[in-house]
Amino acid sequence: MTFADAFARGSVTRLALNRQRVWLASGAVLAAVALVSPHQAVESFLFAADALAGTAPFLILSILIAAWAGATGADALVARAFTGSPLLMILLAALAGGLSPFCSCGVIPLIAALLTMGVPLSAVMAFWLASPVMDPSMFVLTAGVLGPEFAVAKTLSAIGLGVFGGLAVYGLARGGALVQPLRAGIGDGGCGGARMRAPRPVVWRFWTDAGRRAKFAGEAVKTASFLAQWLVLAFVLESLMLALVPAEIITGVLGGAGVGPIALATLVGVPAYLNGYAALPLVGGLIDQGMAPGAGLAFLVAGGVTSLPAAIAVWALVRPRVFGLYIGLSLSGAFLCGLLFQAWKYA
């Protein structure tokens, strides 16, 4: 075997391991628990299997929605949200962000494309803030894990956060601030931007085209693998949290109707957030142990927008002042969403 062959084989192995890193993490957690308490490891495994089976109907529906959006090209409809008057653009962009099927990896290049195309930062920020919080697949899984009421509240929070951020940026921009938001050298947004620059027509009857049928199957497999690995890890962690963290601690720190638990959950959501789908069962477990509903919503909204991977990508894309505004709007908006939801729940 030549050096080149060995290097190529090693690269393939590293790529395969990288793709399975979440599965490996779940296995590592269970193995570590088994060394200390074999009984708890078995209990955690059974808990995760049972929870995954209970979520299966919603999981399958969310997979089909994501695959359908990719196969039909329905995500191209988002392009229509960025035309019209500035205030109308903000509203439509927030709606498009809160309801669009864009995956998280496509949002960052899409934002670069929109800004380089001359779309106002106010509308882009509205889309930017709303998009990571909710999408059709997320709505279905949220309803299955936390209930329809929470799913509706999270959807309204996504749209409201987008409108809130868009209006704030609009007011600042009218005063002459926030000129040239992108860092020097940022391109036109890559493949995510191509869909915005030249959106293709939606093909609703995708099954008549062999290429789109293949696209549907590929998206379904990719989405199923992505969701399953994150949900399994989340359910394993939830089982350990329920077993090891006394409910009294959760109730004392994050429970109650006050402002403090919501503020704390907003700040904790930034570093503690794993993934939009993985966070759902964890928040469900916390709420079962006494976490205030408003704090749970604030955690999900703040973490969804400002999770570490997303924040790093945003930092690489925009200038520091825009990044600071993005963080500030995310946290203040998530806190406000939690307060409103809490007030409604206890009204």
Secondary structure as GFF3:
##gff-version 3
##sequence-region A 1 347
A	DSSP	alpha_helix	3	19	.	.	.	ID=ss1
A	DSSP	alpha_helix	21	36	.	.	.	ID=ss2
A	DSSP	alpha_helix	38	72	.	.	.	ID=ss3
A	DSSP	three_ten_helix	74	82	.	.	.	ID=ss4
A	DSSP	alpha_helix	86	99	.	.	.	ID=ss5
A	DSSP	alpha_helix	104	116	.	.	.	ID=ss6
A	DSSP	alpha_helix	121	130	.	.	.	ID=ss7
A	DSSP	alpha_helix	136	146	.	.	.	ID=ss8
A	DSSP	alpha_helix	148	174	.	.	.	ID=ss9
A	DSSP	alpha_helix	190	197	.	.	.	ID=ss10
A	DSSP	three_ten_helix	206	208	.	.	.	ID=ss11
A	DSSP	alpha_helix	210	244	.	.	.	ID=ss12
A	DSSP	alpha_helix	247	254	.	.	.	ID=ss13
A	DSSP	alpha_helix	259	272	.	.	.	ID=ss14
A	DSSP	alpha_helix	279	288	.	.	.	ID=ss15
A	DSSP	alpha_helix	293	306	.	.	.	ID=ss16
A	DSSP	alpha_helix	308	317	.	.	.	ID=ss17
A	DSSP	alpha_helix	320	346	.	.	.	ID=ss18
###
